[in-house]
Amino acid sequence: MFRRLASGLPKDPFFPHDLRGLGYFVNDEDEIRSIENPKAYFKFFLTKNDRHNCVQREAMNDAIRNLIADRLQNLGLEKVYLPLGAQPSEPSVPIFISSGLQDKKRIIILFYECTQDLGVFAHRIIGGKGGINEGSAVNFVKYIQSQKTSPDNDDSPGIILANMGQLKWWRLGKQAITQTSWNALPAPSAVEEAYRFDEEKNTIPGNRNTYEHVEYIFNEVVEKLVDPDAKLDIVGVSDGAVQVQTFLNKEENFNKWNNRVSAVAVLATYFLAHEITDPDFAKWFIGHGRAYIVSPEPATFLVADENGRKRIPAYGCPVFSLGEPYYAETMLIKGYKIVLDWFLEVAADPDYENPKFERLGDDSDDEEVEQTWANYENPNDIKEENRVVEIEDAAESGTPKKQVSFAAGEDNKENMK
C-alpha cells in the first residue's frame, strides 16, 4: 500500500497581484488588454487546471479592486470600516462614503449584488469591452457628483456605497472577502479543499449576512454619520434590493424611516408584491418605488404597473426596462443615469408620487399558444400566395426588393426572384 506525502503534492499556484505582473495593461480606452497581444482581453482559461485558473482570476480581481479603490478615493470618497470604530486589521467590512457626508442634504445609498467586491459592478465589462470606469462604481459616482441635491441646492448629493459582497472574514489575511475570493485563498497544495467556514470567527459583528449589513447601514451609519434632516435615495440590485425591501417591510423600520427615504429603485429584485406584509409600506411603495427588470424592451419602457401583467409578476410598484435583455449585473451600468435622474425629479418635488402609468395596447400579443402537434402547421399545407417572405426592404436598402419563395414540397430550396 502506498501513500503520498504532503511534500509530494503539487504546489499551490501563485500569481502576482498587479496588472503588469499578470501580463496586462490599461489602454487609452480604459480597457484591460494583454501586453503580449494588445487586442486580447483577460484570459481566464490559462490552463486546463481549474485551481490555476481561479487563483489567477483572484490575483487579477485583487489588482482591479486596488485600481477601483484608488479611483474612488481620488473622487473624494473615504473608506470607512464597519463596525464603526473598528481597525482594518480587526474583523470589519469596508464601505465608501463621501467626504463631508454629514453636510449633505440628500444621500444616495447603493446596495449592490452580494457576489461582487466593493465598487465592482461587472467583471465582464471591467475585463472586456467597456473598461474599468464603466464596469465599476466610478462612472456612477462621477454622475452623482455632477448633479444637484435639489433645484435650490447646487451641492452634489452624498454617497454611501454599501458592501454586500465582502462579508466573510479571512483571519490569516485580516481582510473581508467574497465567496469567490474565499475559494481561491492560498492553500498548502493545489489539491486542497476549500477552508471550512466558521459562522462566528469568519464573519463580521453586526454584518454577518446581507440583511444585517443593510440594517447596520441604516441604524448605525446613517444615524451617526448623516444629517438627521437629509433625505435618502436608495438603489438596490438583486439581493441588495431584496434585503432593502425586507428591511422596510418591517413595521418598526418603515415607521422610523418613511419620512426620510424619498425613493427606492430596485433592480433585478425577486421580492414580489405578495410578500409585502406592511400595508403602509405597500401603499408608500406604489408612489415612491420603481422596479427595473431584465427585459429586451428599450430603456424607460413601461413593462407593467404595480399589479403586473401576463408573465410579469406584481412587484408592488411600476416596472420598467433599462434596455438590458440578459444580465442583471449590467443593468445599473446601462441605466444608472435613468435611475439617478428619477431621484433628482423626486428631490424637486417634496410631495412627489409616481404618476399613474398606463400601458398602451393590451396583452393579446403575449398570449401563449399551447405547443401541441395539433397546432403544428405543415409547410405543405401553406397556400402558395402565403409562401413568399420578404428578406430585404427596398425603402431601407435603396436596392430592388428581394423575395424568397418556396415551391411546394421543396422547402429546403430557396428560389430567388
C-alpha positions as CSV (number, residue, x, y, z in Angstrom):
1,M,0.0,0.0,0.0
2,F,1.3,3.4,-0.9
3,R,0.6,6.9,0.4
4,R,1.5,10.2,-1.0
5,L,3.3,12.6,1.4
6,A,2.3,16.2,1.6
7,S,5.7,17.2,0.3
8,G,4.8,15.3,-2.9
9,L,1.6,17.1,-3.6
10,P,1.5,19.7,-6.4
11,K,2.3,23.2,-5.2
12,D,-0.5,25.8,-5.0
13,P,-0.1,28.2,-7.9
14,F,0.9,31.8,-7.2
15,F,0.4,34.9,-9.4
16,P,1.5,38.5,-8.8
17,H,-1.4,40.8,-7.8
18,D,-0.7,43.6,-10.2
19,L,-1.6,44.1,-13.8
20,R,1.9,44.2,-15.2
21,G,3.0,41.2,-13.3
22,L,0.0,39.3,-14.7
23,G,0.9,40.5,-18.3
24,Y,-1.8,43.1,-18.7
25,F,-2.1,46.9,-19.0
26,V,-4.8,49.6,-19.2
27,N,-5.1,51.1,-22.7
28,D,-6.2,54.5,-23.8
29,E,-9.8,53.3,-23.8
30,D,-9.6,52.3,-20.1
31,E,-9.8,48.6,-21.1
32,I,-7.6,45.9,-19.7
33,R,-5.5,44.3,-22.5
34,S,-2.7,41.8,-22.8
35,I,0.8,43.2,-23.1
36,E,1.7,40.3,-25.4
37,N,-1.3,40.9,-27.6
38,P,-2.9,44.3,-27.1
39,K,-6.0,43.2,-29.0
40,A,-6.7,40.5,-26.4
41,Y,-8.7,40.9,-23.2
42,F,-8.2,39.0,-19.9
43,K,-7.8,35.2,-20.5
44,F,-9.4,33.2,-17.7
45,F,-8.7,29.7,-19.1
46,L,-5.0,29.9,-18.7
47,T,-4.6,26.1,-18.3
48,K,-6.9,23.1,-18.1
49,N,-6.4,23.1,-14.3
50,D,-9.3,24.9,-12.6
51,R,-7.3,25.7,-9.5
52,H,-4.7,27.6,-11.6
53,N,-7.4,29.5,-13.4
54,C,-9.3,30.5,-10.2
55,V,-6.1,31.7,-8.4
56,Q,-5.1,33.7,-11.5
57,R,-8.6,35.3,-11.6
58,E,-8.3,36.2,-7.9
59,A,-5.0,37.8,-8.5
60,M,-6.5,39.9,-11.3
61,N,-9.5,40.7,-9.2
62,D,-7.3,42.0,-6.4
63,A,-5.4,44.2,-8.9
64,I,-8.7,45.5,-10.1
65,R,-10.0,46.1,-6.6
66,N,-7.0,48.3,-5.9
67,L,-7.4,50.2,-9.1
68,I,-11.1,51.0,-8.4
69,A,-10.4,51.9,-4.8
70,D,-7.7,54.4,-5.8
71,R,-10.0,56.0,-8.4
72,L,-12.9,56.3,-5.9
73,Q,-10.7,57.8,-3.3
74,N,-9.4,60.3,-6.0
75,L,-13.0,61.3,-6.5
76,G,-13.2,62.3,-2.8
77,L,-14.7,59.1,-1.3
78,E,-13.4,57.8,2.0
79,K,-13.1,54.2,3.1
80,V,-14.8,53.5,6.5
81,Y,-14.7,50.2,8.3
82,L,-17.8,48.6,10.0
83,P,-18.5,48.2,12.8
84,L,-17.8,51.9,13.2
85,G,-14.5,52.4,15.0
86,A,-13.0,49.1,14.0
87,Q,-9.5,48.9,12.8
88,P,-8.7,47.4,9.3
89,S,-6.9,44.6,11.0
90,E,-9.9,43.7,13.1
91,P,-13.0,41.8,11.8
92,S,-14.5,44.6,9.7
93,V,-16.1,45.3,6.3
94,P,-15.1,48.4,4.3
95,I,-17.6,50.8,2.7
96,F,-17.1,54.1,0.8
97,I,-18.8,57.3,1.8
98,S,-18.5,60.9,0.5
99,S,-16.1,63.2,2.4
100,G,-18.2,65.7,4.3
101,L,-21.1,63.3,4.4
102,Q,-22.6,65.0,7.5
103,D,-23.1,68.2,5.5
104,K,-25.0,66.6,2.6
105,K,-28.8,67.2,2.4
106,R,-29.5,64.3,0.1
107,I,-27.8,60.9,0.3
108,I,-27.8,58.2,-2.4
109,I,-27.1,54.7,-0.9
110,L,-26.2,51.8,-3.2
111,F,-26.7,48.2,-2.0
112,Y,-25.2,46.1,-4.9
113,E,-25.1,42.4,-5.5
114,C,-23.9,40.0,-2.8
115,T,-21.4,38.4,-5.2
116,Q,-19.2,41.4,-6.0
117,D,-16.3,43.2,-4.4
118,L,-16.8,46.8,-3.1
119,G,-17.1,49.1,-6.1
120,V,-17.2,46.4,-8.7
121,F,-20.3,46.1,-10.9
122,A,-19.5,43.6,-13.6
123,H,-16.1,41.9,-14.4
124,R,-17.5,41.1,-17.9
125,I,-17.3,44.9,-18.5
126,I,-14.2,45.7,-16.5
127,G,-12.2,42.9,-18.1
128,G,-13.8,43.3,-21.5
129,K,-15.3,45.8,-23.8
130,G,-16.2,48.9,-21.8
131,G,-13.4,49.2,-19.3
132,I,-12.8,49.8,-15.7
133,N,-14.8,53.0,-15.1
134,E,-17.8,51.7,-16.9
135,G,-17.8,48.3,-15.2
136,S,-17.4,49.7,-11.7
137,A,-18.9,52.4,-9.5
138,V,-16.5,55.1,-10.8
139,N,-18.8,56.4,-13.5
140,F,-21.8,56.0,-11.2
141,V,-20.1,58.2,-8.6
142,K,-19.0,60.8,-11.2
143,Y,-22.6,61.2,-12.4
144,I,-23.9,61.7,-8.9
145,Q,-21.2,64.3,-8.3
146,S,-22.3,66.2,-11.4
147,Q,-25.9,66.5,-10.1
148,K,-27.5,68.9,-7.7
149,T,-29.0,68.0,-4.4
150,S,-32.2,69.8,-5.4
151,P,-33.2,72.8,-7.5
152,D,-32.5,75.0,-4.5
153,N,-29.2,73.4,-3.5
154,D,-26.3,73.2,-6.0
155,D,-24.2,71.0,-3.8
156,S,-23.9,67.4,-5.1
157,P,-25.7,64.6,-3.2
158,G,-23.7,62.5,-0.7
159,I,-22.9,58.9,-1.5
160,I,-22.7,55.7,0.5
161,L,-21.5,52.5,-1.3
162,A,-22.5,49.6,0.9
163,N,-20.6,46.3,0.7
164,M,-22.9,43.4,0.3
165,G,-20.3,41.0,-1.0
166,Q,-17.3,41.1,1.2
167,L,-18.9,39.8,4.4
168,K,-16.5,36.9,5.0
169,W,-13.5,37.5,7.3
170,W,-10.2,35.9,6.3
171,R,-8.4,35.7,9.6
172,L,-4.9,35.0,8.3
173,G,-5.0,37.8,5.7
174,K,-7.0,40.1,8.1
175,Q,-9.4,41.3,5.4
176,A,-13.1,41.0,4.3
177,I,-13.6,39.0,1.2
178,T,-16.3,37.5,-1.1
179,Q,-17.1,33.8,-1.5
180,T,-15.2,33.8,-4.8
181,S,-12.1,35.1,-3.0
182,W,-12.6,32.6,-0.2
183,N,-12.5,29.7,-2.7
184,A,-9.2,31.0,-4.1
185,L,-7.3,31.6,-0.8
186,P,-3.7,30.3,-0.6
187,A,-3.6,26.7,0.3
188,P,-0.8,24.2,1.3
189,S,-1.1,22.5,-2.1
190,A,-3.1,22.7,-5.3
191,V,-5.4,19.9,-4.4
192,E,-6.8,21.1,-1.0
193,E,-10.4,21.5,-0.3
194,A,-11.7,25.0,0.4
195,Y,-11.3,26.2,4.0
196,R,-14.0,25.5,6.4
197,F,-16.2,28.4,7.2
198,D,-17.0,29.3,10.9
199,E,-20.1,31.4,11.2
200,E,-18.6,33.3,14.2
201,K,-14.9,33.5,13.5
202,N,-15.2,34.2,9.8
203,T,-18.0,36.8,9.9
204,I,-18.1,40.4,10.9
205,P,-20.0,41.6,14.0
206,G,-23.2,43.4,13.1
207,N,-22.7,42.4,9.4
208,R,-22.8,38.7,9.5
209,N,-25.1,38.5,6.5
210,T,-26.5,40.8,3.8
211,Y,-29.7,41.7,5.8
212,E,-27.6,42.6,8.9
213,H,-25.4,44.8,6.7
214,V,-28.5,46.7,5.4
215,E,-29.7,47.1,8.9
216,Y,-26.3,48.3,10.1
217,I,-26.1,50.9,7.3
218,F,-29.5,52.4,8.3
219,N,-29.3,52.1,12.0
220,E,-25.7,52.9,12.6
221,V,-24.0,54.6,9.5
222,V,-26.9,56.8,8.6
223,E,-27.9,57.5,12.2
224,K,-24.3,58.6,13.2
225,L,-22.8,60.0,10.0
226,V,-25.7,61.6,8.2
227,D,-27.6,64.9,8.9
228,P,-30.9,63.9,10.6
229,D,-32.7,66.2,8.1
230,A,-31.1,64.7,5.0
231,K,-33.3,62.7,2.5
232,L,-32.3,59.3,1.4
233,D,-32.5,57.8,-2.1
234,I,-31.9,54.0,-2.2
235,V,-30.7,51.8,-5.0
236,G,-30.8,48.1,-4.5
237,V,-29.6,45.5,-7.0
238,S,-30.5,41.8,-6.9
239,D,-30.0,40.6,-3.3
240,G,-29.3,44.2,-2.3
241,A,-32.8,45.1,-3.4
242,V,-34.4,42.2,-1.7
243,Q,-32.8,43.0,1.6
244,V,-33.7,46.7,1.5
245,Q,-37.3,45.7,0.7
246,T,-37.3,43.2,3.5
247,F,-35.9,45.8,5.9
248,L,-38.5,48.5,5.0
249,N,-41.3,45.9,5.1
250,K,-41.0,45.6,8.8
251,E,-43.4,47.9,10.5
252,E,-41.0,49.4,13.1
253,N,-38.4,50.1,10.4
254,F,-40.9,51.7,7.9
255,N,-42.4,53.9,10.7
256,K,-38.9,55.1,11.5
257,W,-37.6,55.7,8.0
258,N,-40.5,56.5,5.7
259,N,-40.2,60.3,6.3
260,R,-36.6,60.2,5.3
261,V,-36.5,57.8,2.4
262,S,-37.7,59.7,-0.7
263,A,-37.4,57.0,-3.3
264,V,-36.4,53.4,-3.8
265,A,-35.2,51.9,-7.1
266,V,-34.9,48.1,-7.1
267,L,-33.1,46.4,-10.0
268,A,-33.4,42.6,-10.7
269,T,-35.2,42.1,-7.4
270,Y,-37.1,38.9,-6.6
271,F,-39.1,40.4,-3.7
272,L,-42.7,40.4,-5.1
273,A,-45.8,42.3,-4.1
274,H,-47.4,39.3,-2.4
275,E,-44.5,39.2,0.1
276,I,-45.2,42.8,1.4
277,T,-46.9,42.4,4.8
278,D,-47.0,46.0,6.0
279,P,-49.9,47.9,4.3
280,D,-48.3,51.3,4.9
281,F,-45.2,50.2,3.1
282,A,-47.2,48.7,0.3
283,K,-49.1,52.0,-0.2
284,W,-45.9,54.1,0.0
285,F,-44.0,51.8,-2.4
286,I,-46.6,52.3,-5.2
287,G,-45.8,56.0,-5.1
288,H,-42.1,56.1,-4.3
289,G,-40.7,52.9,-5.7
290,R,-39.7,51.7,-9.1
291,A,-38.6,48.3,-10.2
292,Y,-36.3,47.6,-13.2
293,I,-36.1,44.1,-14.7
294,V,-34.1,42.3,-17.3
295,S,-36.0,43.0,-20.5
296,P,-35.4,43.3,-24.2
297,E,-37.6,46.4,-24.3
298,P,-35.8,49.8,-24.8
299,A,-34.7,51.7,-21.7
300,T,-37.5,53.6,-19.8
301,F,-40.2,51.3,-21.4
302,L,-43.0,50.6,-19.0
303,V,-43.2,46.9,-18.7
304,A,-46.0,46.7,-16.1
305,D,-47.8,48.7,-13.4
306,E,-47.8,47.7,-9.7
307,N,-50.2,44.9,-10.4
308,G,-48.1,43.2,-13.0
309,R,-49.4,41.6,-16.2
310,K,-49.3,38.3,-18.1
311,R,-45.9,36.7,-17.5
312,I,-44.7,39.7,-15.4
313,P,-45.4,39.3,-11.7
314,A,-46.6,42.1,-9.5
315,Y,-43.7,44.0,-7.9
316,G,-45.8,46.4,-5.9
317,C,-44.6,49.4,-7.9
318,P,-44.3,50.4,-11.6
319,V,-41.9,48.2,-13.5
320,F,-39.5,49.5,-16.2
321,S,-36.8,48.2,-18.6
322,L,-33.3,49.5,-18.6
323,G,-32.6,48.1,-22.0
324,E,-30.6,45.1,-20.7
325,P,-32.0,41.8,-22.1
326,Y,-29.6,39.3,-20.4
327,Y,-27.6,40.1,-17.4
328,A,-28.7,41.6,-14.0
329,E,-25.1,42.7,-13.2
330,T,-25.0,45.1,-16.2
331,M,-28.4,46.7,-15.6
332,L,-27.1,49.5,-13.4
333,I,-24.2,50.1,-15.8
334,K,-26.6,50.7,-18.6
335,G,-29.3,52.5,-16.7
336,Y,-27.7,54.4,-13.7
337,K,-28.4,57.8,-15.4
338,I,-32.1,56.9,-15.7
339,V,-32.3,55.9,-12.1
340,L,-30.4,58.9,-10.8
341,D,-32.3,61.4,-13.0
342,W,-35.5,60.0,-11.4
343,F,-34.1,60.6,-8.0
344,L,-33.4,64.2,-9.0
345,E,-37.0,64.5,-10.2
346,V,-38.3,63.2,-6.8
347,A,-36.0,65.7,-5.0
348,A,-37.5,68.6,-6.9
349,D,-41.0,67.9,-5.5
350,P,-41.4,67.4,-1.8
351,D,-44.9,65.9,-2.5
352,Y,-43.7,63.6,-5.3
353,E,-45.6,60.4,-6.0
354,N,-45.3,58.2,-9.1
355,P,-47.8,59.3,-11.8
356,K,-50.4,56.8,-12.8
357,F,-48.8,54.9,-15.6
358,E,-50.8,53.2,-18.3
359,R,-49.5,50.7,-20.8
360,L,-50.8,51.3,-24.4
361,G,-52.3,48.3,-26.1
362,D,-53.2,45.0,-24.5
363,D,-51.6,41.7,-23.8
364,S,-53.1,40.0,-26.8
365,D,-49.6,39.6,-28.4
366,D,-48.5,37.9,-25.2
367,E,-51.0,35.0,-25.5
368,E,-49.3,31.7,-25.4
369,V,-50.3,29.0,-27.9
370,E,-50.2,25.5,-26.5
371,Q,-47.3,23.7,-28.1
372,T,-49.0,20.5,-29.4
373,W,-48.9,18.6,-32.7
374,A,-52.5,19.8,-33.3
375,N,-51.1,23.4,-33.6
376,Y,-48.3,22.4,-35.9
377,E,-48.6,23.9,-39.4
378,N,-47.4,21.6,-42.1
379,P,-45.4,23.6,-44.7
380,N,-47.0,21.5,-47.5
381,D,-50.5,22.9,-46.4
382,I,-49.5,26.5,-46.7
383,K,-51.2,28.3,-49.6
384,E,-48.8,29.3,-52.4
385,E,-49.7,33.0,-52.0
386,N,-48.6,32.9,-48.4
387,R,-45.2,31.3,-49.0
388,V,-43.4,34.4,-50.1
389,V,-41.2,36.0,-47.5
390,E,-39.6,39.5,-47.9
391,I,-36.0,39.5,-46.8
392,E,-34.9,43.0,-47.7
393,D,-36.8,46.2,-47.8
394,A,-36.1,48.4,-50.8
395,A,-37.0,51.5,-48.9
396,E,-34.3,50.9,-46.4
397,S,-31.6,49.5,-48.6
398,G,-32.1,51.5,-51.8
399,T,-32.0,48.4,-53.9
400,P,-34.8,46.5,-55.5
401,K,-36.8,44.4,-53.1
402,K,-35.9,40.7,-53.0
403,Q,-38.2,37.9,-52.1
404,V,-37.8,34.3,-51.2
405,S,-40.4,31.8,-52.4
406,F,-40.7,28.2,-51.6
407,A,-42.1,25.7,-54.1
408,A,-44.5,23.1,-52.7
409,G,-42.6,20.0,-51.5
410,E,-39.2,21.8,-51.8
411,D,-39.0,23.6,-48.6
412,N,-35.2,23.3,-48.3
413,K,-34.6,25.1,-51.6
414,E,-34.5,28.9,-51.9
415,N,-35.5,30.4,-55.3
416,M,-34.5,34.0,-55.5
417,K,-36.9,36.2,-57.6
